[in-house]
Amino acid sequence: MLEELKKIAAEVKAELVKIKNSDELRDLEVKILGRKGELTTILRQLKDLTSEERQKIGKLANEVKADLAAEFGAIRSRVEGHKQSAKIDLTLPGKAFERGHLHPISQVQYRLEDFFTSLGFIIEDGPELESEYYNFEALNIPANHPARDIQDTFFINEDKKGDPTNRLLLRTQTSPVQIRAMRQYGAPLRVVVPGRCFRYEATDVRHEHTFDQLEGLMVDREITITHLKAVLEAVAHELYGSGTKVRLRPKFYPFVEPGFNGEVSCFLCHGDGCRLCKQSGWLEIFGAGLVHPNVLLAGGLDPKEYSGFAFGFGLNRLVMLQYGIDDIRLFQSGDLRFLEQF
Ligand code: DAH
């Protein structure tokens, strides 16, 4: 009887592994543990044994029964769990996860960072809360220059103990990082500075208090306008295709001499004249020029030894031209109907 018990236990375990569904499981359970089941039959014979044998075999039989009951339970939860998961209809369309994406300004910024990195420029950051000295004075913008006017600049409330000629302000341009970079790295230097700028503006479709610029600076021995034009052309080709032309027209900026208004041939009409370029065939993109000697001095460099070019442009304007966006305020609006289009 002992042998029979062990045999049944082993057989049942071997069968259980093969069970695929609850019908098969029920059949096996009836066959073994049912009223006329194999194990039940053996247990029933216990009463014919001597009390000594009954004690010994009975104990084992009960263990086998409990063991098998547990095994059945485990298999049942496997096949019934299986049955439940089979109810999932894999052909139903899935629920899409909502994924965000980069803001259009970030997209163009990262693209330009990659591009300038490929030309050997480093990417620098500067403080948005800047000193009057770096934002204006060091850039050859004297104290009475209109750009410093309270109309244009967010000044931070003065600390009475602080230096009244060097107040803190929200930077109005990325150009102060030219000075910071020259002081930190010296020359030769190739650097671009993307970043947020702020102006105290009455906002309208073309003016916003917060916007993004990208500044460029290259300083070395014997840097000329030729170098500037070549780099601006490379940028224009990257942005608008290899047929794009660049022209430089004189314009005053205090931190460069000579200074230029850098224009690219219109990517929409290729120079014929259209609404985008206001029939001129050209789009104003860059401010640029050769770094003013006073700016090199403020950066700790000798203008007799070094020269350089600088340029700056608004990232908002690039994106607006590209997509025909007619209101600069949309960038800061957080309006998903706008943002989801990019
Ligand atoms: N900082 C100028 C602005 O905000 C743009 C600019 C013009 C930057 C000429 C330059 C430059 O580096 O050379 O309007």
Boltz pocket constraint, residues with backbone or C-beta under 6 A from the ligand:
constraints:
  - pocket:
      binder: B
      contacts: [[A, 172], [A, 173], [A, 174], [A, 175], [A, 215], [A, 216], [A, 253], [A, 255], [A, 256], [A, 260], [A, 286], [A, 287], [A, 288], [A, 289], [A, 310], [A, 311], [A, 312], [A, 313]]
      max_distance: 6.0
